[in-house]
């Protein structure tokens, strides 16, 4: 899989998650993908100071991204 295909898969995963975040007044943006293993995202809106955002990131976002792109090992939030 090329880097472009990987980015496309990650974007697909984020599109799947986005409605849930937006329903709570938040959003998520893809910042970048490093070494085809690490995805950097930025939580936005109400997700920024939310106490459950780390849980959301790990259980929801990371799981969904790995479903679309199994080679991804970690998803991190960058401020």
MIZA-275589 format. One record per atom (N, C-alpha, C): y, x, z. Coordinates in steps of 0.2 Angstrom, whole numbers, plus 5000, padded with zeros to 4 digits. Last residue first. Layout:
N
YXZ;...
//
This chain:
79
509349925100;509949885102;510549905097;507749895094;508349935095;508949905096;506149865099;506749835098;507349885099;504649905090;505149915095;505749885093;502949895087;503549865085;504049875091;501549995081;502049975086;502649945083;500750005070;500450025076;500949995082;500249945054;500749955059;500449955066;499149915047;499249985048;499849995053;499149775045;498749795050;498849875052;500249665041;500149735039;499749775045;500049535046;500249545039;500149615037;499649565059;499249515055;499349525047;500649635063;500049665063;499549625058;501649535064;501749595060;501049625058;501149455075;501149435068;501249485063;501149555085;500449525083;500549495076;502549575086;502049635085;501349605082;503049445090;503249485084;502749535082;502249395101;502349355095;502449405089;501949505111;501449455109;501649415103;503149585110;502449615110;501949555108;504249505109;504249555105;503449575104;504049425120;504149395114;503949445108;504149515130;503549485130;503549455123;505549555128;504949605128;504349575127;506149425131;506149455124;505649515123;506349365143;505649365140;505649395133;507649375146;507149405150;506449405147;508949405134;508349355136;507849395140;509949455127;509949465135;509349435138;509549425114;509749495116;509749505123;509249305110;508649345111;508949415114;510349235106;510149225113;509549275115;510749365094;510849295097;510649295104;509249465090;509949445090;510049375093;508349615090;508349545092;509149525092;507849725077;508449705082;508449635084;506549835075;506849775074;507449765079;505449955067;506049945072;506449875070;503849995067;504349945064;504849945070;502750125063;503250105068;503750055065;502050165051;501750145057;502150105063;502650225041;502250165039;501850145045;503650305046;502950335044;502450285043;504550175051;504550245051;503750265050;505650045045;504950065046;504850145046;507049955051;506750005047;505950015049;507649835055;508049895055;507749945050;507549665053;507149725052;507649785051;508049545065;508249585059;507849645059;508049385072;507749455072;507949485065;508849265084;508549285077;508349355078;509149115093;509149195092;508949205085;509148985097;509749015096;509749095095;507848935097;508148955104;508848985103;507648925084;507648865088;507848875095;507549055080;508149025079;508148955082;506249085084;506849125087;507449085086;505549005075;505448995083;506049035086;505949055063;506048985065;506048975072;505449195063;506149175063;506249105065;504049215060;504249215067;504949185067;504049215046;503549175049;503749155057;504849315043;505049245041;504649195044;504149425048;504749405051;504949335049;503149425038;502949415045;503549395049;503849465027;503549405027;503349385034;504349595031;504849535030;504449465030;503049655031;503449655037;503949595037;502849645017;502349615022;502649605028;503949725012;503849655010;503349615015;503549855017;504149815020;504149745018;502449875010;502349865017;502949835020;502949884997;502449824999;502449815006;503749994999;504049934997;503549874999;502750095002;503250075007;503550015006;501150034995;501750074995;502250055001;499450045000;500050005000;500650045000;
//
